[in-house]
Amino acid sequence: MSKRAVLEVIALDAEDAVAARSGGADRLELVTDMAADGLTPSRETFAKIRDAVDIPLRVMLRLADGFSVGEPGGPDGVDALVDAARGMRAEGAEEFVFGFLDADGRPDLVTVERLVAELDDCRWTFHRAIDRASDRNALRLRLADMPGLDTYLTAGSPAGVDEGLPTLLAEAAASGWGEAGYEARLMVGGGLRLDHLPVLRSAGVDAFHIGGAARPAGWSGSVSAKAVRGWRDALDA
């Protein structure tokens, strides 16, 4: 029998967090401003969610839309990201989500290395920036030895899982074979639907990420425990 799959749900506030946990989520990704595809939440929001649930919380480190950072001293530059990471660590955050590319679509090692140094071996996810990388395999190889990196969140394509499915299946196979750069867990998210699960589970994928799928009323509404439970049940079937 395959092992229990990890279900991660996006939470914007404590109400979302409680509903996701009640529905069977294993972990939460904490963000704000989904109009910009998810930015760093406030320390106050993190603290409220931390106090409301007892499951792992991964905090987004991203201050502006897109997958690049501005000038180091700018409001969305690397210095500001480091300050945000430092503040979240002081608040008790122990897991994070981030990922940045340079102008050529390669991993922005300057930014990533500065954040990793600040996080002191905390576990972290390289998020869907990988879906816009110029060379996914090269990115994985460059990041393979980064302390704390344990997950790639990816749809396999900027357009979502429908288009990215062949890439996801190939990467799942590479992970199963133990190829260099594929040691981190493959977590699938981005246009993910329940009907994608059978083929992904059969390929060995054991981690899934949902956002809008947990919100029947859309992003203007809250997470539905019932919707999350539907995903939990499908993954456990």
C-alpha positions, 0 to 999 in steps of 0.5 A: 500500500502506498504511504499517506500523501501530504496535503498542503492547503493555502491559508490566508488567516486563522479561519482558513487554517482551522478549516483546512486542519479540520478537513484533513490538511497536513500542512499549510502554506501561509500567504497574503495577496493572492492577486499577486499569487501569494506574498509574505503575510504579516507577523501578526497573521502568522502568530494568530495562525500559529496559535490556532492550529497544531500542524506545520506552517510554511511561510511564503517569503516573497514581497512582489509579484513575479519571480525576481527581486529588486535592488538589494536595498529596495522595498522588495529586494533581497535585503527586505526579504532577509528582514522579512525572514528574520522577523518570521523566525523571531515570531517562531516560524520554522518552515518557509517557501520561496524561489527566485530566478535571474533575468536568464531564468536560472536560479537566483543564487545570491538571493537564495543563499542569503535567505538560506543563511538567515534561516539556519537550516529551516526546511523550505520549499522552492516554489513554482518559480521552477515552472518558469526556469530556462532549464528545470534540471539545471536548476535542480542540480544547482540547488541540490546541496542547499541546506533545508531544501526538501520540496519543489512545488510545481505544476510542471508548466507555467500553464498548470498541471494539464500541460505539465503532466508529462514533465511531472511524470518524468520528474517523479520517475527521476525521483524514484530512480534517485537521480542527482537533483531529484532528492527533494520531494515533488509536491504538485500544485497549480491547476490541480484537479481531483481527476489528476490524482490517480495518474500522479499517485500511480507515478509515486507522487505523494504530496499535493498543494491546493489553493482555490480548490479548497474555496468553493466561493473563490478567493473572496471566500474562506477555506471549506473544511468539506472541500478539503475533506474531499481531497483528503478522502480522494488521496486516502482512497 
